[in-house]
Amino acid sequence: MRPAYKGALAICTAAVLWGLDGVVLTPRLFNLPVPFVVFLLHAVPFLLMQPVLFRSYQALAKLSTIDWIFLGLVALAGGVLGTFAIVKALFMVNFSQVSVVVLLQKLQPVFAIVLAAILLKEPLTTRVVGWSFVALVGAYLLTFGARLPDMSGGSTTAVAAAWAAIAAAAFGAATVLGKRVLKVLDFRQATFGRYGLTALFTLILLLLSGQGLPFGEVTRFNWLLILTIGLTTGSGAIFLYYFGLTRVRASVSAICELCLPLSAILLDYLINGSVLRPWQWMGAATLVLAITMVSIQQPRRRPRPDSDTR
């Protein structure tokens, strides 16, 4: 198989795994406190990485203070805040159109591009701004359809959508901050460090808040899900994604990443019985098209420590 085909297959596989995670796996951890879920989703993969990436400690030991600060910011943004927000959103919808929450994560490139323009002074073209606006319109239609937001006390749609947007913004911020980290670490070392720091930060948060570590609430089914996430949709999917990025062009990658929304919608229908309404289908198509065009416009750089998902 040619390298390009291998790369495309790897990206498609990673995208499907992320769709599986958002629709099928993570929502079924709803019986656990959200901060504790964030801790487990990083601590378990970090432990699983030890036999393979233990040499990353040598690279981390050489980091300067400013390097550690940026790596810590990546962990706080993409790890703590981003994961907390998306898990919170997934739990709130209670298996009702989970794919909507997953699709809203696709706004991440928009936030990343805007933040890169502000923080890194990267050029922001009129074409990218236009497609970013189209993406926001698509996100609105996907969430609310052709009606005004329902802000009544009994509706969680707007709140869940807000948490999903916060997650996309946090992951986008981590992507921008990660560009600084990748000047001193490769993507494997950066991922290793990010998971370790996120686990440490959430552990401190749990202890300081008095919530502690409620391992007694974790069922056997929960452990099975967490282990599955750690081996597949967590670190496994990230490495597949970066393997693919080094072997395909940006346009091919953007097309391959469409497997995420497609798999999310299909799995949400097959597993949860959720079907998008006509206006939501229009919003989903608009969002995916706009984000694809934005992604194609942005040249791919070296693999980044926080590109989707998580």
N, C-alpha and C positions, 0 to 999 in steps of 0.2 A: 504494500500500500504506500502511495506517495506521501511525503511529509505533509502536504497541504490537506490531503484527505484525512490523515491521522489527526491533524489539528482541528479540522472542522468537526470530526466525530467527537473529539474530546470536549470541545466547547458545547456541542449539542447535548452531550451526556451530562455535563455539569449543569446546564440550564434546566434539563429535565429533573435532575436531582434537586435543584433549588425549588422547582415547582412542587415536587413531591414533598419537600420539607414544609413549605408554607401552607399547603393545603391538607396534607395527611398527617405529618408527624408532629411538628411543634404544637398545633392546636390541641392535640390530645394530652398535653401536659398541663391542661387548664386547672387541675386539682392542686397544683403547686403555686406558691407565691412567685410573682413575676421576677423579682430580683434574684431569688434562689434559682429559677430556671436559667437566667442569664449566667449565673455563676457556673452551674452544671454544664451548660452548653459550651463553656470555654475551658473549664478545669479538666473535664474528661478528655476532649481532644488534645489538650496540652499534654496530659499524661501519656496519651497514645502516641504522641510525636516523639517522646523521649528516645526510644531505641533507634529512630531513624535520623533525627535532627539534633542529637545531643552535642554535636560539634558546633552548633550555633552559639553555645555559651561562650566559646572562644571569641567569636565575632562581637557578641554583645559586651564582653568584658573590655573591649577596645574602644567602645563608644565614649565620646566626650559628653560633658554635662548637657550641652545644647542638643546633642543627638538624642540623649535620653528624654529630654523634655518633649521633643517632637514625637518620639515613639510613644511616650505617655499620652500625648494629646491624641494621637491616632487611636490608642486603646480606649481613651475616654469617649471620643466621638463615635468611632465606628463600632467599638466593642460594647461599652457600657450603655451610652445613650441610644445608639442606633438599635442595638439588639433589644434593649428594654422597650423602646417605642414600638417596634414591629411585633414583639411578643404580646405586648399590651393590646395592640390593635387586633391581632389574631384571636386573642381570648375574648375580646369584647363582642365580636360579630357572632360568636357562639355557633360556628359551622354554617352560618347563613351567608352565602356568597363570599367565601373566604378568598376566592380568586380576585375579587375587587381590591382587597388589601394587598395581595401579592402584586397585582398589576400596578398599583400606585407607587410601589417601590421603583418602578421604571423611571420615575421622575429624577432619580439620582444623578444622571448625567447633566441635567439642567442645572441643578444646584452646584455640581462640581465645576461646570464651565463658568458660571457666574462668580463663584468664590475664587476660582483661579484668576479671573479677570481682575477681581478686587485685590486679592492678596499677592498674587504673583505677577500682576500686570501683563497677563497673557492677552493677546488680541481677541476681541469679541466682534465677530462680523455681523452685519445686518441679517444675513441669511440664517445664522445660528439663532439670533434673537427672535426672528420670525418663527422658526420651527419650535423654539422653546415656548413661545406664546401659544402656538397650536397645541403643543403637548399639554399645557395647563387647561386649555379648553376641553381637550379629550379627557383629562383627569376629572374635570367637573362633570361632564356627561356620564362618565363611567360611575361616578359616585352617586349623583343625584338625578341623572336623566335630564329630561326637559322641564324640570320643575325647580322651585326654590328649595333651598335646604330646609329639612325638617328639624328645627331646633327645640322641639318639645321635649319635656323631661323623659318621656318613654322611649325616645329614639336614640340609638347609639351610633347611627350611621355617620353623622357629622363628626362625632368625637373620635370614632375609629379611623375615619379618613384623615383627621388631623394628626393622630398618632402615626399613621402610615407616612404622611408627608414629613413629619418630624424625623422619622427613620430615614427617609430618602435624603433629607438635608444633612443628617448626621453622617450617613455613609458617604455623601458627596464631599463633606468637609474632610473626612478621613482620607479620601482619595487625594485631595489637594495637599493635605499635610504629609501624606505618605510619599509624595514626590521628593520631599526633603530627606526622608528616611532612606529612600532607595539610592541616595548618593553614597551611602556608607554601608548598606546591607543589600544582599540580594533578596528576592521575594520570599524564599524559603525562610531565611533568617528573620526577615521582617514579620512574616506570618507567625513564626514561632514566638517572637518577642511580644507581638500584639496579643496573642492568646494568653500568654503567661501573665502579662500585666493586667489584662482585662479580668482574668480570674482573681488576681491579687486585689484589684480595686473593688470588685464586687464583694469579695470576702470581707474587706475592711468595712464597706458600706453595710453589709448584713450585721456585722458585729457591733458597729457603732450605733446602728438604728435600734438595736435590741431584738431584731428578728432572729438572730442566730442562724444556725444551719439545721433546718428541720428535716434531717435525713429520715426520721421516722415516718414522714408523710409520703416518702417515695415508695411507690409500689413496684412489684417486679415488672409490671408492664411499663411503668415509667423508665426503669433502668434499661429495659430492652430498647425503648424509643431513643433514649439518650445515647446509648452505645451505638445504635444504628446511625443516628445523626452524626456522631463523632467520626465514624468510619466512612460515611458516604457524603451526606449533604453538607457536612462541616468542612473539615480540613481536606477530605478526599476530593470534594468538588472544586475547592479552591485550587488545588494542585493540578487537576485536570484542566481547569480553565486557563491557568497560566501556561501549561504545556501547549495548549492550543493556540494561545495568543502569539507564541514565538514562531508559529508555522503558517499563519494565514494573514491575509491583508485585512485592513480595518473594515472594508466593505463586506468581506466574507464573514468576518466575526460578527458584525452587526446583524447579518441575516441569520447566522447560526443561533444567536441569542434570542431569536424569536421563538425558539423552542420553550423558553420559560413561560411566556404568557399563554402559548398554545397548550402546553402541558397543564398549566394551572387551571385554565378554563375546562379542559377535558376531565381532569381529575376531580375538580369540584363538582362536575355533573355526575361522574360515575360513582364517586365515593359519598358525596354529601347531598346529591340530588338537586344542586343549585343550578339554575339556568338564568343567564343574563337576559334582561329585557331589551327590546329593540334599540332604545336610545343608549343603553349601556353597551350594546354591541358596537354601535357607531362610535361611542366614546373610546372603547377599547381599541378599535381599529385606528382611530385618529391618534391616540396616545402612542401606540406601537409604531405607526408610520413616522410620527414626528421625532420620537426618540431614536429611531433607526437613522433618520436623516441627520440628526444632530451628531450621532456617534460616527457616521461616515465622514462628516465634515471635520471631525477631530482626529488628527494623526495619532496612531497608536504609539506609545512610548514603551520603554521597558516595562515589564509586568509590575503592577502596583499591588500594595499589600491589602487594599480594601476596594475591590471593585464589585459591586453588588453583594448582595445578600444578605449580604448579611451584614 
